[in-house]
Amino acid sequence: MRSQMPIDDGAGGPRGFDAEFPPDPLDQPVKVVPDRGTRVSRETNGQLPNMTTTMAEDTPLGRKLVEETRRRARLKKVQLEKPAATRIFTISNQKGGVGKTSTSVNIAVALARQGQNVLVIDNDPQGNASTALGVEHHSEVDSTYDVLIDEMPIADAVKPSAEADNLWVVPATIDLAGAEIELVSMVAREHRLRRALEAYAKQREADGLERLDYVFIDCPPSLGLLTLNAFVAATEVLIPIQCEYYALEGLSQLLKNIEMIQKHLNPELSVSTILLTMYDGRTNLASQVAEEVRNHFPAEVLETMIPRSVRISEAPSYQQSVISYDPSSTGALSYLEAAAEIAQRPPR
């Protein structure tokens, strides 16, 4: 046992723990157990989760984390039913950089991981959707070009994606850039993709394969013959709109073109879904654009908004969707919610 003599502080008086060293735990008659926060008063006992949540919500970051936790909990309870018939979406907006490809890829992956049979048709010569889904799209690969120009069956061009077992892709190659010119002189040039999809559906049925639940056609940022083929093949249009002013300017022209297609080529086509992308809640402009779009299209705009996210931009460089690249990110969560919302909406 160590000595517990008082220490002279040099000023004529003792100092320390009651003028002595602290008591040695080894000399105590009862074992000393440190309190690690397990003892609480009667007033707080049983209320720690609520207190933790309240404390977390005291900061902006804490509020964001708590809200995301609640959103994920709600999403886990969602069970998506298969649609009564195949839903074919064209993802289109003639303005570039609004998130068309990211939307096509991530919503397709989200639905496929919920057990839906999904086909993505990369109809953009840049082939970004093919890259994001991990599918080769060099010039020797059978692609959308061969389907449109050479009337190759989709079954011969389709490739499986590593993102999900029941997700398939028709890739795009650089050859598709010349398809706009080659299609001009062809008979029924606007209906070639539609006929190819109809033939593919019949072939799957003949082969005993399950029906496709969703088809997503990723379009280039233009209103040429490639996009026109997509509009004629589809029954629904999904329009991603960036939450910036310029995105609104081109929307009216896009809607006029869709009306013309409805009148002359595809009366079944409808604008069923508008998705707000690249939303930055820190800016007044983003909130104003979102409010204006919702006021004009209350039935079409999804409740879910896709935030501006570095993770969404990084994912394609790893040939992945953001859902695979960073499942815990806000971008992945938002696309999962958007996919669930689309699936729960009845076709228009």
C-alpha positions in Angstrom: 0.0 0.0 0.0 1.4 3.4 -1.0 1.8 6.1 1.5 -0.9 8.7 1.6 1.0 11.6 3.1 -0.1 15.1 2.4 2.0 17.1 0.0 3.4 20.5 1.0 2.5 23.0 -1.6 5.4 25.2 -0.6 3.1 27.8 0.9 2.8 26.2 4.3 -0.4 24.2 3.5 -1.3 20.7 2.2 -2.7 20.2 -1.3 -4.0 17.2 -3.3 -7.1 15.0 -2.8 -8.3 16.0 0.6 -4.8 16.9 1.5 -3.8 13.3 0.6 -3.3 11.1 -2.4 -6.6 9.6 -3.9 -7.6 6.3 -2.3 -6.1 3.2 -3.9 -8.9 1.2 -5.7 -7.0 -2.0 -4.7 -7.5 -1.2 -1.0 -11.3 -0.7 -1.3 -13.6 -3.3 0.4 -16.0 -3.3 -2.5 -14.9 -3.5 -6.2 -15.2 -0.1 -7.8 -17.1 -0.3 -11.2 -16.9 2.8 -13.3 -20.1 4.3 -14.6 -20.1 4.1 -18.4 -23.3 6.0 -18.8 -25.5 3.0 -17.9 -27.1 4.7 -14.9 -29.8 7.2 -15.6 -32.3 8.9 -13.5 -36.0 7.8 -13.4 -36.8 10.9 -15.5 -34.6 9.9 -18.4 -34.7 6.1 -18.2 -36.3 4.6 -21.3 -36.1 7.9 -23.2 -32.5 7.8 -24.5 -33.4 7.1 -28.2 -35.7 10.1 -28.3 -33.1 12.2 -26.5 -30.4 11.1 -29.0 -32.6 12.0 -31.9 -33.4 15.4 -30.4 -29.8 16.1 -29.8 -28.9 15.0 -33.4 -31.5 17.3 -34.8 -29.9 20.3 -33.1 -27.5 20.7 -36.0 -28.0 20.9 -39.8 -25.9 17.8 -40.4 -27.6 16.0 -37.6 -31.1 16.8 -39.0 -29.9 15.5 -42.5 -28.7 12.2 -41.0 -31.8 11.7 -39.0 -34.0 12.4 -42.0 -32.0 10.1 -44.3 -32.3 7.3 -41.6 -36.1 7.7 -41.6 -36.2 7.7 -45.4 -34.2 4.5 -45.6 -36.5 2.8 -43.0 -39.6 3.8 -45.1 -37.9 2.5 -48.2 -37.2 -0.9 -46.7 -40.9 -1.5 -46.2 -41.7 -0.9 -49.9 -42.5 -4.0 -52.0 -42.9 -3.2 -55.7 -45.5 -5.1 -57.7 -44.9 -6.0 -61.3 -46.9 -3.8 -63.8 -49.8 -5.4 -65.6 -48.0 -4.7 -69.0 -44.5 -3.7 -70.1 -43.9 0.0 -69.4 -41.7 1.6 -72.0 -40.1 4.9 -71.0 -38.2 7.4 -73.2 -35.9 9.5 -71.1 -35.6 12.7 -73.1 -34.6 16.4 -72.9 -33.0 18.2 -75.7 -30.9 20.1 -73.2 -27.6 18.4 -72.4 -26.3 17.8 -68.9 -29.6 17.5 -67.1 -29.1 13.9 -65.9 -30.8 11.8 -68.6 -28.3 9.0 -68.6 -27.9 9.0 -64.8 -31.6 8.8 -64.4 -31.9 6.0 -67.0 -29.1 3.9 -65.4 -29.9 4.4 -61.7 -33.7 4.0 -62.0 -33.2 0.9 -64.1 -30.8 -0.6 -61.5 -33.1 0.3 -58.6 -36.1 -1.5 -60.3 -34.0 -4.5 -61.3 -32.8 -5.0 -57.7 -36.4 -5.0 -56.6 -37.1 -8.0 -58.8 -38.3 -6.3 -62.0 -37.2 -7.4 -65.4 -35.6 -4.3 -67.0 -34.1 -3.5 -70.4 -32.1 -0.4 -71.1 -31.6 0.7 -74.7 -28.7 3.0 -75.1 -29.8 5.3 -78.0 -27.1 7.9 -77.5 -24.0 7.7 -79.7 -21.8 8.7 -76.7 -22.7 5.3 -75.1 -22.6 6.7 -71.5 -25.4 4.4 -70.3 -23.5 1.4 -71.6 -20.4 2.6 -69.7 -22.2 3.1 -66.5 -23.8 -0.4 -66.7 -20.5 -2.0 -67.3 -21.2 -3.2 -70.9 -18.6 -3.0 -73.7 -19.5 -0.7 -76.5 -16.6 -0.6 -78.9 -17.2 -0.6 -82.7 -17.1 -4.4 -83.0 -20.0 -4.9 -80.6 -23.5 -5.5 -81.9 -25.5 -2.4 -80.8 -28.5 -0.2 -81.2 -27.0 0.9 -84.6 -27.4 -2.7 -85.9 -31.0 -2.9 -84.6 -32.0 0.4 -86.3 -30.1 0.2 -89.6 -29.5 -3.5 -90.3 -32.7 -4.7 -88.6 -30.8 -7.0 -86.3 -33.0 -8.7 -83.6 -32.6 -7.1 -80.2 -32.1 -10.6 -78.8 -28.8 -10.7 -80.8 -27.6 -7.3 -79.5 -28.7 -7.4 -75.9 -26.1 -7.9 -73.2 -26.5 -8.7 -69.4 -25.4 -6.1 -66.9 -23.4 -7.0 -63.8 -25.5 -4.5 -61.8 -28.4 -6.9 -61.5 -29.3 -10.4 -62.6 -32.5 -9.3 -64.4 -31.1 -6.2 -66.1 -30.1 -6.2 -69.8 -28.6 -3.6 -72.1 -28.6 -2.9 -75.8 -25.3 -0.9 -76.0 -24.6 2.1 -78.2 -21.4 2.5 -80.3 -20.0 5.5 -82.1 -21.5 4.1 -85.3 -24.9 5.4 -84.0 -23.7 8.9 -84.8 -24.1 8.2 -88.5 -27.5 6.6 -88.1 -29.3 10.0 -88.2 -28.2 10.4 -91.9 -28.7 6.8 -92.9 -32.3 6.7 -91.5 -33.4 9.6 -93.6 -33.9 7.5 -96.8 -35.3 4.4 -95.1 -38.9 3.2 -95.2 -40.8 3.6 -92.0 -37.8 5.2 -90.4 -39.6 6.4 -87.3 -41.0 2.9 -86.5 -37.9 0.8 -86.6 -37.2 0.7 -82.9 -40.8 0.1 -82.1 -41.0 -2.9 -84.4 -37.7 -4.3 -83.0 -39.1 -4.1 -79.4 -42.4 -5.8 -80.4 -40.4 -8.6 -82.1 -38.2 -9.0 -79.0 -41.2 -9.3 -76.7 -42.7 -12.0 -78.9 -39.3 -13.9 -79.0 -39.0 -13.8 -75.3 -42.5 -15.3 -75.0 -41.7 -18.0 -77.5 -38.5 -18.8 -75.7 -40.3 -19.2 -72.4 -38.6 -16.1 -70.8 -40.4 -13.8 -68.4 -42.0 -10.7 -69.8 -40.0 -7.4 -69.5 -41.5 -5.1 -66.9 -39.7 -1.9 -67.8 -37.8 -0.6 -70.8 -35.8 2.6 -70.6 -34.6 4.3 -73.7 -31.8 6.7 -73.1 -31.8 9.5 -75.8 -29.2 11.9 -77.0 -29.6 15.7 -76.3 -31.4 16.4 -79.5 -34.7 16.0 -81.3 -33.5 14.1 -84.3 -34.5 10.7 -85.8 -32.9 8.7 -83.0 -35.0 10.5 -80.4 -38.0 10.3 -82.7 -37.7 6.5 -82.9 -37.6 6.4 -79.1 -40.8 8.5 -78.9 -42.6 6.2 -81.3 -41.5 3.1 -79.5 -42.4 4.3 -76.0 -45.7 4.7 -74.2 -44.4 7.1 -71.5 -41.9 10.0 -71.5 -39.7 10.7 -68.5 -38.3 14.2 -68.5 -35.4 15.0 -66.2 -35.3 18.8 -65.5 -32.2 20.4 -64.0 -33.2 22.9 -61.3 -31.9 25.9 -63.2 -33.5 28.5 -65.3 -32.1 27.4 -68.7 -33.7 24.0 -68.2 -37.2 25.6 -68.3 -36.6 27.4 -71.7 -36.3 24.2 -73.7 -39.1 22.4 -72.0 -41.9 24.2 -74.0 -40.3 23.2 -77.3 -39.9 19.6 -76.1 -43.6 19.4 -75.1 -44.7 20.8 -78.5 -42.7 18.1 -80.3 -44.3 15.5 -78.1 -47.7 16.8 -79.0 -46.9 16.5 -82.7 -45.8 12.9 -82.2 -49.0 12.1 -80.3 -51.1 13.5 -83.2 -49.2 11.9 -86.1 -47.1 8.9 -85.0 -47.9 7.6 -81.6 -51.2 8.5 -79.9 -50.4 6.3 -76.9 -47.5 8.5 -75.9 -47.9 10.6 -72.7 -45.6 12.7 -70.5 -46.1 10.6 -67.4 -43.1 11.6 -65.3 -41.0 14.7 -64.6 -38.0 14.3 -62.3 -36.2 17.3 -60.8 -32.4 16.7 -60.9 -29.3 18.5 -59.6 -31.3 20.1 -56.8 -29.3 22.3 -54.4 -31.4 23.3 -51.5 -29.0 26.0 -50.5 -29.9 28.2 -53.4 -33.1 30.2 -53.9 -33.0 29.6 -57.6 -33.3 25.8 -57.3 -36.3 26.1 -55.0 -38.0 28.6 -57.3 -37.5 26.4 -60.4 -38.8 23.4 -58.5 -41.9 25.3 -57.3 -42.6 26.7 -60.8 -42.3 23.2 -62.4 -44.6 21.7 -59.8 -47.2 24.5 -60.3 -47.3 23.8 -64.1 -47.2 20.0 -63.9 -48.6 19.0 -60.5 -49.5 15.5 -61.6 -46.4 14.6 -63.5 -43.6 15.9 -61.1 -42.3 13.2 -58.7 -42.1 14.1 -55.0 -38.5 12.8 -55.0 -35.8 15.3 -56.1 -32.3 14.2 -57.1 -29.7 16.3 -55.3 -26.6 17.6 -56.8 -24.1 14.9 -55.8 -20.4 14.2 -56.4 -21.1 10.5 -56.0 -23.5 10.4 -58.9 -20.9 12.0 -61.1 -18.1 9.7 -59.9 -19.9 6.4 -60.3 -19.7 6.1 -64.2 -15.9 6.4 -64.1 -16.0 3.1 -62.2 -18.5 1.6 -64.7 -21.1 1.5 -61.9 -24.4 3.0 -61.0 -24.4 5.2 -57.9 -26.5 2.5 -56.2 -23.5 0.1 -56.5 -20.8 2.7 -56.1 -22.0 4.2 -52.9 -25.2 2.7 -51.6 -25.2 4.9 -48.5 -25.0 8.2 -50.5 -27.9 10.6 -50.7 -27.9 10.3 -54.5 -28.4 6.5 -54.3 -31.2 6.9 -51.7 -32.9 9.5 -53.9 -32.8 7.3 -57.0 -34.2 4.4 -55.1 -37.0 6.5 -53.9 -37.7 7.9 -57.4 -37.8 4.3 -58.8 -40.3 3.2 -56.1 -42.4 6.2 -56.8 -42.5 5.5 -60.5 -43.4 1.9 -59.9 -46.2 2.8 -57.6 -47.8 5.3 -60.0 -50.2 3.7 -62.5 -49.3 4.2 -66.2 -51.0 7.2 -67.7 
